[in-house]
Amino acid sequence: MTTRRYALRDDQWERLEPLLPGRPGSVGVTARDNRLFVDAVLYRYRAGIPWRDLPGRFGDWKNVHRRYSRWSKDGVWKRVFQVLARDMGADNEYVMIDATIVRAHQHAAGALKKKTEKAK
């Protein structure tokens, strides 16, 4: 098995695929490539890039963003996360970190800056 950075492994995809719309046999239009689309979304979030900076191998970034927005509006992502969260007790592959344990730099806290002689 080849590992692609930011991409789903085969076992992860097999777990996710049945939860997504557009698969063969489901009602509606069959999606061209759900896996490539999901990999594009993961790449975008894991790399921390804007939509327009998606590499060309994922297709036109506008189409990826449009589909992502449509799935968000239709509640697809919410249903996927609910199913995966329910199953997390057995896996714990990913752990969420909340802001109560993340420390910010002192300048990020909004402290007042010291005035210099020139600023007075």
Biotite code that builds the C-alpha atoms (Angstrom):
import biotite.structure as struc

atoms = struc.array([
    struc.Atom([0.000, 0.000, 0.000], chain_id="A", res_id=1, res_name="MET", atom_name="CA", element="C"),
    struc.Atom([1.373, 3.407, -0.940], chain_id="A", res_id=2, res_name="THR", atom_name="CA", element="C"),
    struc.Atom([0.963, 6.246, 1.515], chain_id="A", res_id=3, res_name="THR", atom_name="CA", element="C"),
    struc.Atom([-0.011, 9.616, 0.119], chain_id="A", res_id=4, res_name="ARG", atom_name="CA", element="C"),
    struc.Atom([0.449, 12.614, 2.338], chain_id="A", res_id=5, res_name="ARG", atom_name="CA", element="C"),
    struc.Atom([-2.889, 14.062, 3.490], chain_id="A", res_id=6, res_name="TYR", atom_name="CA", element="C"),
    struc.Atom([-4.819, 11.276, 1.717], chain_id="A", res_id=7, res_name="ALA", atom_name="CA", element="C"),
    struc.Atom([-7.034, 8.606, 3.202], chain_id="A", res_id=8, res_name="LEU", atom_name="CA", element="C"),
    struc.Atom([-5.669, 5.106, 3.578], chain_id="A", res_id=9, res_name="ARG", atom_name="CA", element="C"),
    struc.Atom([-7.628, 2.324, 1.895], chain_id="A", res_id=10, res_name="ASP", atom_name="CA", element="C"),
    struc.Atom([-9.082, 1.107, 5.205], chain_id="A", res_id=11, res_name="ASP", atom_name="CA", element="C"),
    struc.Atom([-10.213, 4.646, 6.101], chain_id="A", res_id=12, res_name="GLN", atom_name="CA", element="C"),
    struc.Atom([-11.830, 5.078, 2.689], chain_id="A", res_id=13, res_name="TRP", atom_name="CA", element="C"),
    struc.Atom([-13.682, 1.758, 2.982], chain_id="A", res_id=14, res_name="GLU", atom_name="CA", element="C"),
    struc.Atom([-15.165, 2.973, 6.264], chain_id="A", res_id=15, res_name="ARG", atom_name="CA", element="C"),
    struc.Atom([-16.155, 6.350, 4.825], chain_id="A", res_id=16, res_name="LEU", atom_name="CA", element="C"),
    struc.Atom([-17.377, 5.454, 1.334], chain_id="A", res_id=17, res_name="GLU", atom_name="CA", element="C"),
    struc.Atom([-20.788, 3.993, 2.290], chain_id="A", res_id=18, res_name="PRO", atom_name="CA", element="C"),
    struc.Atom([-21.655, 7.206, 4.167], chain_id="A", res_id=19, res_name="LEU", atom_name="CA", element="C"),
    struc.Atom([-21.303, 9.479, 1.132], chain_id="A", res_id=20, res_name="LEU", atom_name="CA", element="C"),
    struc.Atom([-23.829, 10.492, -1.522], chain_id="A", res_id=21, res_name="PRO", atom_name="CA", element="C"),
    struc.Atom([-23.240, 9.860, -5.206], chain_id="A", res_id=22, res_name="GLY", atom_name="CA", element="C"),
    struc.Atom([-22.064, 6.270, -4.919], chain_id="A", res_id=23, res_name="ARG", atom_name="CA", element="C"),
    struc.Atom([-23.249, 3.718, -7.474], chain_id="A", res_id=24, res_name="PRO", atom_name="CA", element="C"),
    struc.Atom([-26.673, 2.349, -6.573], chain_id="A", res_id=25, res_name="GLY", atom_name="CA", element="C"),
    struc.Atom([-27.718, 5.364, -4.499], chain_id="A", res_id=26, res_name="SER", atom_name="CA", element="C"),
    struc.Atom([-30.485, 7.762, -5.443], chain_id="A", res_id=27, res_name="VAL", atom_name="CA", element="C"),
    struc.Atom([-29.352, 10.712, -7.562], chain_id="A", res_id=28, res_name="GLY", atom_name="CA", element="C"),
    struc.Atom([-26.369, 11.290, -9.782], chain_id="A", res_id=29, res_name="VAL", atom_name="CA", element="C"),
    struc.Atom([-23.352, 9.022, -9.400], chain_id="A", res_id=30, res_name="THR", atom_name="CA", element="C"),
    struc.Atom([-20.322, 11.075, -8.416], chain_id="A", res_id=31, res_name="ALA", atom_name="CA", element="C"),
    struc.Atom([-17.295, 10.927, -10.654], chain_id="A", res_id=32, res_name="ARG", atom_name="CA", element="C"),
    struc.Atom([-14.791, 10.365, -7.877], chain_id="A", res_id=33, res_name="ASP", atom_name="CA", element="C"),
    struc.Atom([-15.822, 10.799, -4.250], chain_id="A", res_id=34, res_name="ASN", atom_name="CA", element="C"),
    struc.Atom([-12.432, 9.656, -2.974], chain_id="A", res_id=35, res_name="ARG", atom_name="CA", element="C"),
    struc.Atom([-10.519, 12.297, -4.935], chain_id="A", res_id=36, res_name="LEU", atom_name="CA", element="C"),
    struc.Atom([-12.966, 14.930, -3.713], chain_id="A", res_id=37, res_name="PHE", atom_name="CA", element="C"),
    struc.Atom([-12.645, 13.888, -0.052], chain_id="A", res_id=38, res_name="VAL", atom_name="CA", element="C"),
    struc.Atom([-8.859, 13.778, -0.422], chain_id="A", res_id=39, res_name="ASP", atom_name="CA", element="C"),
    struc.Atom([-8.988, 17.336, -1.813], chain_id="A", res_id=40, res_name="ALA", atom_name="CA", element="C"),
    struc.Atom([-11.003, 18.549, 1.189], chain_id="A", res_id=41, res_name="VAL", atom_name="CA", element="C"),
    struc.Atom([-8.642, 16.828, 3.618], chain_id="A", res_id=42, res_name="LEU", atom_name="CA", element="C"),
    struc.Atom([-5.618, 18.217, 1.792], chain_id="A", res_id=43, res_name="TYR", atom_name="CA", element="C"),
    struc.Atom([-7.032, 21.735, 1.980], chain_id="A", res_id=44, res_name="ARG", atom_name="CA", element="C"),
    struc.Atom([-7.698, 21.564, 5.723], chain_id="A", res_id=45, res_name="TYR", atom_name="CA", element="C"),
    struc.Atom([-4.578, 19.650, 6.719], chain_id="A", res_id=46, res_name="ARG", atom_name="CA", element="C"),
    struc.Atom([-2.283, 21.911, 4.673], chain_id="A", res_id=47, res_name="ALA", atom_name="CA", element="C"),
    struc.Atom([-4.101, 25.033, 5.892], chain_id="A", res_id=48, res_name="GLY", atom_name="CA", element="C"),
    struc.Atom([-4.425, 26.528, 2.408], chain_id="A", res_id=49, res_name="ILE", atom_name="CA", element="C"),
    struc.Atom([-7.164, 28.557, 0.728], chain_id="A", res_id=50, res_name="PRO", atom_name="CA", element="C"),
    struc.Atom([-9.432, 26.726, -1.721], chain_id="A", res_id=51, res_name="TRP", atom_name="CA", element="C"),
    struc.Atom([-7.816, 28.408, -4.711], chain_id="A", res_id=52, res_name="ARG", atom_name="CA", element="C"),
    struc.Atom([-4.418, 26.944, -3.770], chain_id="A", res_id=53, res_name="ASP", atom_name="CA", element="C"),
    struc.Atom([-5.546, 23.322, -4.171], chain_id="A", res_id=54, res_name="LEU", atom_name="CA", element="C"),
    struc.Atom([-3.128, 21.446, -6.444], chain_id="A", res_id=55, res_name="PRO", atom_name="CA", element="C"),
    struc.Atom([-4.400, 20.836, -9.969], chain_id="A", res_id=56, res_name="GLY", atom_name="CA", element="C"),
    struc.Atom([-4.534, 17.063, -9.465], chain_id="A", res_id=57, res_name="ARG", atom_name="CA", element="C"),
    struc.Atom([-7.788, 17.622, -7.544], chain_id="A", res_id=58, res_name="PHE", atom_name="CA", element="C"),
    struc.Atom([-9.441, 19.423, -10.447], chain_id="A", res_id=59, res_name="GLY", atom_name="CA", element="C"),
    struc.Atom([-10.798, 22.955, -10.597], chain_id="A", res_id=60, res_name="ASP", atom_name="CA", element="C"),
    struc.Atom([-10.788, 24.395, -7.075], chain_id="A", res_id=61, res_name="TRP", atom_name="CA", element="C"),
    struc.Atom([-14.103, 26.176, -7.720], chain_id="A", res_id=62, res_name="LYS", atom_name="CA", element="C"),
    struc.Atom([-15.839, 22.867, -8.424], chain_id="A", res_id=63, res_name="ASN", atom_name="CA", element="C"),
    struc.Atom([-14.309, 21.276, -5.320], chain_id="A", res_id=64, res_name="VAL", atom_name="CA", element="C"),
    struc.Atom([-15.439, 24.224, -3.188], chain_id="A", res_id=65, res_name="HIS", atom_name="CA", element="C"),
    struc.Atom([-18.920, 24.214, -4.723], chain_id="A", res_id=66, res_name="ARG", atom_name="CA", element="C"),
    struc.Atom([-19.342, 20.519, -3.982], chain_id="A", res_id=67, res_name="ARG", atom_name="CA", element="C"),
    struc.Atom([-17.969, 20.956, -0.459], chain_id="A", res_id=68, res_name="TYR", atom_name="CA", element="C"),
    struc.Atom([-20.472, 23.774, 0.164], chain_id="A", res_id=69, res_name="SER", atom_name="CA", element="C"),
    struc.Atom([-23.346, 21.705, -1.247], chain_id="A", res_id=70, res_name="ARG", atom_name="CA", element="C"),
    struc.Atom([-22.462, 18.766, 1.002], chain_id="A", res_id=71, res_name="TRP", atom_name="CA", element="C"),
    struc.Atom([-22.241, 21.127, 3.992], chain_id="A", res_id=72, res_name="SER", atom_name="CA", element="C"),
    struc.Atom([-25.651, 22.633, 3.251], chain_id="A", res_id=73, res_name="LYS", atom_name="CA", element="C"),
    struc.Atom([-27.182, 19.160, 2.780], chain_id="A", res_id=74, res_name="ASP", atom_name="CA", element="C"),
    struc.Atom([-25.764, 17.931, 6.109], chain_id="A", res_id=75, res_name="GLY", atom_name="CA", element="C"),
    struc.Atom([-23.493, 15.288, 4.570], chain_id="A", res_id=76, res_name="VAL", atom_name="CA", element="C"),
    struc.Atom([-20.445, 16.249, 6.640], chain_id="A", res_id=77, res_name="TRP", atom_name="CA", element="C"),
    struc.Atom([-22.499, 16.403, 9.826], chain_id="A", res_id=78, res_name="LYS", atom_name="CA", element="C"),
    struc.Atom([-23.850, 12.873, 9.260], chain_id="A", res_id=79, res_name="ARG", atom_name="CA", element="C"),
    struc.Atom([-20.370, 11.558, 8.455], chain_id="A", res_id=80, res_name="VAL", atom_name="CA", element="C"),
    struc.Atom([-18.879, 13.086, 11.600], chain_id="A", res_id=81, res_name="PHE", atom_name="CA", element="C"),
    struc.Atom([-21.750, 11.780, 13.741], chain_id="A", res_id=82, res_name="GLN", atom_name="CA", element="C"),
    struc.Atom([-21.192, 8.217, 12.509], chain_id="A", res_id=83, res_name="VAL", atom_name="CA", element="C"),
    struc.Atom([-17.413, 8.450, 12.863], chain_id="A", res_id=84, res_name="LEU", atom_name="CA", element="C"),
    struc.Atom([-17.672, 10.038, 16.326], chain_id="A", res_id=85, res_name="ALA", atom_name="CA", element="C"),
    struc.Atom([-19.967, 7.222, 17.446], chain_id="A", res_id=86, res_name="ARG", atom_name="CA", element="C"),
    struc.Atom([-17.346, 4.720, 16.276], chain_id="A", res_id=87, res_name="ASP", atom_name="CA", element="C"),
    struc.Atom([-14.402, 6.625, 17.799], chain_id="A", res_id=88, res_name="MET", atom_name="CA", element="C"),
    struc.Atom([-14.603, 4.808, 21.123], chain_id="A", res_id=89, res_name="GLY", atom_name="CA", element="C"),
    struc.Atom([-13.199, 1.713, 19.473], chain_id="A", res_id=90, res_name="ALA", atom_name="CA", element="C"),
    struc.Atom([-10.477, 3.424, 17.432], chain_id="A", res_id=91, res_name="ASP", atom_name="CA", element="C"),
    struc.Atom([-9.153, 6.687, 18.940], chain_id="A", res_id=92, res_name="ASN", atom_name="CA", element="C"),
    struc.Atom([-6.942, 7.195, 15.897], chain_id="A", res_id=93, res_name="GLU", atom_name="CA", element="C"),
    struc.Atom([-7.541, 10.941, 16.074], chain_id="A", res_id=94, res_name="TYR", atom_name="CA", element="C"),
    struc.Atom([-7.941, 12.946, 19.241], chain_id="A", res_id=95, res_name="VAL", atom_name="CA", element="C"),
    struc.Atom([-9.385, 16.438, 19.403], chain_id="A", res_id=96, res_name="MET", atom_name="CA", element="C"),
    struc.Atom([-7.564, 19.171, 21.315], chain_id="A", res_id=97, res_name="ILE", atom_name="CA", element="C"),
    struc.Atom([-9.548, 22.017, 22.789], chain_id="A", res_id=98, res_name="ASP", atom_name="CA", element="C"),
    struc.Atom([-8.359, 25.530, 23.596], chain_id="A", res_id=99, res_name="ALA", atom_name="CA", element="C"),
    struc.Atom([-8.109, 24.863, 27.336], chain_id="A", res_id=100, res_name="THR", atom_name="CA", element="C"),
    struc.Atom([-4.801, 23.065, 26.864], chain_id="A", res_id=101, res_name="ILE", atom_name="CA", element="C"),
    struc.Atom([-3.324, 25.114, 24.026], chain_id="A", res_id=102, res_name="VAL", atom_name="CA", element="C"),
    struc.Atom([-1.040, 27.912, 25.150], chain_id="A", res_id=103, res_name="ARG", atom_name="CA", element="C"),
    struc.Atom([-0.791, 31.123, 23.165], chain_id="A", res_id=104, res_name="ALA", atom_name="CA", element="C"),
    struc.Atom([2.208, 33.417, 22.965], chain_id="A", res_id=105, res_name="HIS", atom_name="CA", element="C"),
    struc.Atom([2.006, 36.349, 25.408], chain_id="A", res_id=106, res_name="GLN", atom_name="CA", element="C"),
    struc.Atom([1.519, 38.796, 22.531], chain_id="A", res_id=107, res_name="HIS", atom_name="CA", element="C"),
    struc.Atom([-1.567, 36.899, 21.417], chain_id="A", res_id=108, res_name="ALA", atom_name="CA", element="C"),
    struc.Atom([-3.320, 37.652, 24.713], chain_id="A", res_id=109, res_name="ALA", atom_name="CA", element="C"),
    struc.Atom([-4.062, 41.281, 23.866], chain_id="A", res_id=110, res_name="GLY", atom_name="CA", element="C"),
    struc.Atom([-1.734, 42.827, 26.436], chain_id="A", res_id=111, res_name="ALA", atom_name="CA", element="C"),
    struc.Atom([-1.104, 46.534, 26.070], chain_id="A", res_id=112, res_name="LEU", atom_name="CA", element="C"),
    struc.Atom([2.149, 47.456, 24.413], chain_id="A", res_id=113, res_name="LYS", atom_name="CA", element="C"),
    struc.Atom([4.646, 49.483, 26.427], chain_id="A", res_id=114, res_name="LYS", atom_name="CA", element="C"),
    struc.Atom([4.901, 53.071, 25.252], chain_id="A", res_id=115, res_name="LYS", atom_name="CA", element="C"),
    struc.Atom([8.353, 54.229, 24.191], chain_id="A", res_id=116, res_name="THR", atom_name="CA", element="C"),
    struc.Atom([9.740, 57.723, 24.766], chain_id="A", res_id=117, res_name="GLU", atom_name="CA", element="C"),
    struc.Atom([9.133, 58.607, 21.090], chain_id="A", res_id=118, res_name="LYS", atom_name="CA", element="C"),
    struc.Atom([5.483, 57.525, 21.260], chain_id="A", res_id=119, res_name="ALA", atom_name="CA", element="C"),
    struc.Atom([4.718, 59.881, 24.202], chain_id="A", res_id=120, res_name="LYS", atom_name="CA", element="C"),
])
